[in-house]
Amino acid sequence: LPVLRRWMAEGRRSLLGWSAGVAGVEVLYLPLFPSMQSPELAELVASLPPELVRTLGYGDITSGAGYTQATIFGLIGFVLLTIAGVSWGAAFIGGAEESGRLELTLSHGVGRVQYALESAGALAARIAGLGVVVFVVVAALNGPCQLELDLGNLLAVTAAWVCLGLLSATAALAVGAVSGRRSWGVGAGAGIAVVGYVLQALANNSESLDWLRRLSPYDW
């Protein structure tokens, strides 16, 4: 697996940087939860427009699971994962073709299918690595931050979070491969993330639009 190994070796700093960023967000937000368990917070949430509360997923923010979902998995962590995955996916094939590196690699006996599959494997491995970091840090903060999370549920939502990020990242990889342009890959991956989030928000705010939920990767 020479291509996969090369992408993983070259991406060590990038993966460490994104891991540190995601872990930093967790360490920044989760310890605030005990101090936010107050009637004042409930009153503040109740005073916000219901549409905004449903869009941001703040309806259950006074519970440990709801707070973790709203701050990490549902919003900030989702954005960070999408940016990292899409940037990696768009660079692996589309970016390599733009720079001329892809042609050089293929001239050394690496097949196109092999290159694509190993690039996809490296992409999945990097995103899974971010998932491991998120799970470990949340699990470590679970007790000290009084989140009272079930570790089985935490594992399930982390897996769903990883798969959601991988969908956008894989779209960026595929469109970058078809078009040979990194920018097209970025647009495709980011587009899926944004459209999925918007469809989910619309479905949450209107019973007549609830059918849109079935079209949203965010809901899947």
TAMO-V613939 format. One record per helix or strand of 2 or more residues. SS is the DSSP state (A for helix, B for strand). FROM is the first residue (numbers start at 1). TO is the last residue. If there is no record, write none. Layout:
# TAMO-V613939
SS;FROM;TO
SS;FROM;TO
This chain:
# TAMO-V613939
A;2;10
A;12;36
A;39;47
A;50;56
A;64;99
A;101;106
A;112;144
A;151;179
A;182;205
A;207;215
